């Protein structure tokens, strides 16, 4: 199984990790995330196209 992971950074204090991970993206983070998701979509579509044209694989 393939997966895409996007780093989210880490807060300065360990007690704030849960709120950081489960919180909403800031406007600045949303601006950074948009092109990353666009590129991830392109990569996923390229992967699907390549798999549909090639021999079956074990993935």
C-alpha positions as CSV (number, residue, x, y, z in Angstrom):
1,X,0.0,0.0,0.0
2,X,1.3,3.4,-0.9
3,X,0.8,6.5,1.2
4,X,1.5,10.2,1.2
5,X,2.7,11.8,4.3
6,X,2.8,15.6,4.9
7,X,4.7,17.0,7.9
8,X,2.8,19.3,10.2
9,X,5.7,20.6,12.3
10,X,5.7,20.3,16.1
11,X,4.8,22.8,18.9
12,X,7.5,23.9,21.3
13,X,5.9,22.3,24.4
14,X,4.9,18.6,24.5
15,X,1.6,19.3,26.2
16,X,0.4,21.2,23.1
17,X,1.0,18.3,20.6
18,X,-2.6,17.1,20.6
19,X,-4.1,20.5,20.0
20,X,-1.5,21.1,17.3
21,X,-2.2,17.9,15.4
22,X,-5.9,18.0,15.7
23,X,-6.3,21.8,15.2
24,X,-7.2,23.7,12.1
25,X,-4.6,24.9,9.6
26,X,-3.7,28.6,9.9
27,X,-4.2,30.8,6.8
28,X,-0.4,30.7,6.3
29,X,-0.3,26.9,6.5
30,X,-3.3,26.7,4.1
31,X,-1.3,28.8,1.6
32,X,1.6,26.4,1.9
33,X,-0.6,23.3,1.8
34,X,-2.4,24.1,-1.4
35,X,0.5,23.6,-3.8
36,X,1.6,20.5,-1.9
37,X,-1.9,19.0,-2.4
38,X,-1.9,20.0,-6.1
39,X,1.5,18.3,-6.6
40,X,0.3,15.2,-4.6
41,X,-2.7,14.9,-6.9
42,X,-0.6,15.1,-10.0
43,X,1.8,12.4,-8.6
44,X,-1.1,10.1,-7.7
45,X,-2.7,10.5,-11.1
46,X,0.7,9.8,-12.8
47,X,1.0,6.7,-10.6
48,X,-2.5,5.5,-11.6
49,X,-1.8,6.0,-15.3
50,X,1.5,4.2,-15.1
51,X,0.0,1.2,-13.3
52,X,-2.9,1.0,-15.7
53,X,-0.5,0.8,-18.7
54,X,2.1,-1.6,-17.3
55,X,2.1,-5.2,-16.1
56,X,0.3,-6.0,-12.8
57,X,2.5,-5.4,-9.8
58,X,2.4,-6.6,-6.2
59,X,1.6,-3.1,-4.8
